[in-house]
Amino acid sequence: MSDVWYYAEDGRKAGPFTLEGLKAELVQKQSPQDILVWQDGYPDWKRAGDVAELSRTLPPPFRPADRVPERPATGPERKAPRLIDWLAPVVMCAIAYGFGRILGIAFWLPLLGVCVSYWILTKSKVPNPLVPTLALTMGHGVWFALPVLVFATREGSEDLFWQGLIETSCLAALVGWVWARKSRASLICLLAYQASGLLFIGYNALTLPMEFATVMHMGLRVLEVGSSIYALTRYVEIANRHERNATAT
């Protein structure tokens, strides 16, 4: 017999093929043993499973029951909270309270704001590289906003009140943008805000008497700028984490 083969499927004939070519075609079929084949010398078409040259190499018919059951999609695995996640804010608050007893409200109010912000951010699925800069900015912003607004209200200074309210609103919008979008543009804008604030405080430190509150302002701004630069260097990780969270929800 010649090495010229054909097969028929769904009322259509395909070929010619060599024996090896026919085998390569049949192994791609769902039920290769049931495909009809023919070559010169056959009185009629035969099942591939009845042809000795083919039956030894063809896999058995595929049935849906043979499919390996897939693991049900249950979303990302939730990790149990670690002890450090609960202990870190408590320790930071205790340290802040201890220094606050010595240095007064200028120390413990910003640190308390940073600790509370850190705790909120870690429980809100914010990517880890973003947590430090947002916590520092939020805590620093609360320390700046509350005294200014309270002082302006008590002293009846409408200009100071509106100045504090506008800056606080801008800062809240900027933090909200970074928190919600986690984009490179929002991080760059946050860094620009922090850097400009650092320059402004540094200029005042050179022209006005140095106070502990000024040192705290400068220290927090330096930490904010550094943590924002760090977040930008880890932007790919932030974007990937944000995409996974969005897909999971």
C-alpha distance (Angstrom), angle and dihedral (degrees) to the residues before:
residue distance angle dihedral
M1 . . .
S2 3.78 . .
D3 3.80 122.9 .
V4 3.81 92.0 -118.7
W5 3.80 115.8 115.8
Y6 3.80 138.2 -179.9
Y7 3.77 133.5 -172.4
A8 3.79 132.7 -160.6
E9 3.80 127.1 -145.2
D10 3.79 130.3 167.9
G11 3.82 90.6 -3.5
R12 3.80 93.8 -54.7
K13 3.79 128.6 111.1
A14 3.80 122.1 -139.5
G15 3.80 128.4 -169.0
P16 2.88 166.7 -11.3
F17 3.83 98.5 -123.4
T18 3.76 135.6 161.2
L19 3.80 114.9 -119.3
E20 3.80 91.5 -98.4
G21 3.79 91.3 46.1
L22 3.81 90.3 51.3
K23 3.80 91.3 51.1
A24 3.79 90.1 50.8
E25 3.82 89.8 52.8
L26 3.82 95.8 45.6
V27 3.81 97.4 49.7
Q28 3.82 87.9 64.1
K29 3.81 92.1 59.7
Q30 3.79 123.9 95.4
S31 3.84 92.8 -128.3
P32 3.82 105.7 20.3
Q33 3.80 93.6 166.4
D34 3.84 90.7 63.6
I35 3.82 97.5 49.7
L36 3.83 112.9 112.7
V37 3.83 115.5 -122.0
W38 3.78 134.5 -175.7
Q39 3.78 140.4 -176.1
D40 3.75 134.6 177.3
G41 3.83 109.4 -70.9
Y42 3.83 96.1 34.4
P43 3.83 112.7 118.3
D44 3.83 89.3 -149.0
W45 3.79 143.4 -5.9
K46 3.80 116.6 -68.0
R47 3.77 135.0 -158.2
A48 3.80 110.3 -102.4
G49 3.79 88.6 -128.1
D50 3.82 89.8 60.7
V51 3.80 93.9 54.3
A52 3.79 111.6 90.9
E53 3.80 94.1 -148.9
L54 3.81 90.8 56.7
S55 3.80 107.7 30.0
R56 3.81 93.2 67.0
T57 3.82 93.5 59.1
L58 3.82 104.6 32.4
P59 3.80 119.6 95.9
P60 3.82 119.1 -123.0
P61 3.82 119.4 -94.7
F62 3.81 114.8 -72.0
R63 3.80 115.2 -121.0
P64 3.82 124.6 -169.4
A65 3.80 88.2 -123.7
D66 3.81 88.1 65.0
R67 3.79 91.3 64.2
V68 3.77 113.4 110.9
P69 3.81 106.9 -114.6
E70 3.75 111.6 -110.3
R71 3.73 121.4 -127.5
P72 3.81 108.9 -105.9
A73 3.78 113.8 -107.3
T74 3.78 105.7 -110.8
G75 3.79 98.3 161.0
P76 3.77 126.3 -111.1
E77 3.77 117.9 -24.2
R78 3.76 111.7 -98.5
K79 3.77 112.9 -132.7
A80 3.76 118.5 -143.3
P81 3.80 112.2 -111.1
R82 3.80 110.9 -94.1
L83 3.79 121.3 -129.5
I84 3.81 90.0 -116.4
D85 3.82 90.1 59.1
W86 3.79 89.9 61.9
L87 3.79 98.4 32.1
A88 3.83 99.5 50.8
P89 3.84 96.7 64.9
V90 3.81 91.0 44.8
V91 3.81 92.4 51.6
M92 3.81 91.6 45.5
C93 3.81 90.8 50.8
A94 3.82 90.8 49.0
I95 3.82 91.0 51.0
A96 3.80 90.3 47.2
Y97 3.80 90.9 50.7
G98 3.82 91.6 50.0
F99 3.79 94.0 50.8
G100 3.79 90.2 40.6
R101 3.79 90.5 60.1
I102 3.79 87.7 57.3
L103 3.80 103.1 35.7
G104 3.80 102.4 27.5
I105 3.80 133.7 -136.8
A106 3.81 93.6 -31.1
F107 3.81 87.7 72.0
W108 3.80 108.9 33.3
L109 3.81 99.2 41.8
P110 3.85 96.3 62.3
L111 3.80 92.5 39.5
L112 3.79 91.4 49.5
G113 3.80 89.2 50.4
V114 3.82 91.1 50.0
C115 3.83 92.1 48.4
V116 3.80 93.8 49.8
S117 3.81 91.3 45.2
Y118 3.82 90.8 49.2
W119 3.81 91.1 52.0
I120 3.81 92.8 48.5
L121 3.81 92.9 48.2
T122 3.81 95.0 48.8
K123 3.80 89.6 53.0
S124 3.82 93.4 47.9
K125 3.84 100.5 65.5
V126 3.81 92.0 -107.8
P127 3.84 110.0 160.4
N128 3.81 110.2 -100.3
P129 3.84 96.6 -119.0
L130 3.82 89.4 58.1
V131 3.80 97.0 50.0
P132 3.85 99.7 79.3
T133 3.81 97.5 49.9
L134 3.82 93.9 43.7
A135 3.82 93.0 45.4
L136 3.82 92.4 49.4
T137 3.81 93.0 45.5
M138 3.81 93.9 47.1
G139 3.82 94.0 45.7
H140 3.79 92.2 46.0
G141 3.79 91.0 46.7
V142 3.82 92.6 53.0
W143 3.81 90.5 49.7
F144 3.80 90.9 51.4
A145 3.80 98.2 40.6
L146 3.79 103.5 46.7
P147 3.83 99.1 52.4
V148 3.81 92.5 42.9
L149 3.80 93.7 50.2
V150 3.82 93.5 42.8
F151 3.83 92.7 46.8
A152 3.79 92.5 46.4
T153 3.80 91.3 49.8
R154 3.81 94.2 48.1
E155 3.81 93.8 45.2
G156 3.80 93.7 43.0
S157 3.81 92.3 -124.3
E158 3.79 103.6 155.3
D159 3.82 94.0 -179.6
L160 3.81 93.1 53.2
F161 3.80 91.1 45.2
W162 3.81 93.2 53.7
Q163 3.81 91.3 43.2
G164 3.80 90.7 54.2
L165 3.81 93.0 43.2
I166 3.82 93.8 50.0
E167 3.80 93.8 48.0
T168 3.80 91.6 45.8
S169 3.82 91.1 49.6
C170 3.81 91.8 48.9
L171 3.79 91.0 49.0
A172 3.81 91.7 48.2
A173 3.81 90.7 50.2
L174 3.82 91.4 48.7
V175 3.81 93.5 48.9
G176 3.81 90.0 45.8
W177 3.82 90.3 51.7
V178 3.81 92.3 51.9
W179 3.82 91.8 44.3
A180 3.80 94.9 48.4
R181 3.81 103.2 36.6
K182 3.81 103.4 24.6
S183 3.80 88.4 -160.3
R184 3.79 127.5 156.6
A185 3.82 90.4 -119.0
S186 3.82 92.1 55.9
L187 3.81 91.0 49.4
I188 3.80 92.0 49.8
C189 3.82 90.6 50.7
L190 3.81 90.4 49.3
L191 3.81 90.0 50.4
A192 3.81 90.9 49.2
Y193 3.83 90.4 51.6
Q194 3.80 91.9 49.6
A195 3.81 94.0 45.5
S196 3.82 92.9 49.2
G197 3.81 89.5 49.0
L198 3.79 90.2 51.3
L199 3.81 91.2 51.7
F200 3.81 91.3 48.6
I201 3.81 93.1 49.8
G202 3.81 90.9 45.3
Y203 3.80 91.0 52.8
N204 3.81 91.2 50.2
A205 3.80 90.2 48.5
L206 3.79 89.4 57.6
T207 3.80 95.0 48.3
L208 3.83 101.9 34.9
P209 3.82 133.2 52.9
M210 3.82 110.3 -82.8
E211 3.82 114.2 -110.9
F212 3.79 131.8 -179.9
A213 3.81 91.1 -110.8
T214 3.82 89.4 56.8
V215 3.80 90.5 51.6
M216 3.82 89.4 51.0
H217 3.81 90.9 49.6
M218 3.79 91.7 50.9
G219 3.80 93.4 44.6
L220 3.80 92.6 51.4
R221 3.81 92.0 46.9
V222 3.81 91.3 51.2
L223 3.81 90.1 50.7
E224 3.83 90.8 47.0
V225 3.81 93.1 51.4
G226 3.80 92.1 47.1
S227 3.82 93.7 47.6
S228 3.83 91.5 48.1
I229 3.80 91.0 52.2
Y230 3.80 88.1 49.4
A231 3.83 90.8 50.6
L232 3.81 90.6 51.4
T233 3.81 90.8 52.4
R234 3.83 88.1 53.7
Y235 3.80 94.9 43.6
V236 3.82 94.9 121.8
E237 3.81 90.0 57.4
I238 3.82 90.6 47.4
A239 3.81 92.4 50.4
N240 3.81 92.7 47.5
R241 3.81 92.4 49.1
H242 3.81 91.0 47.6
E243 3.82 90.6 50.6
R244 3.82 92.2 49.6
N245 3.81 91.7 49.9
A246 3.82 91.2 48.4
T247 3.83 91.0 49.8
A248 3.79 92.4 47.7
T249 3.80 92.3 53.0
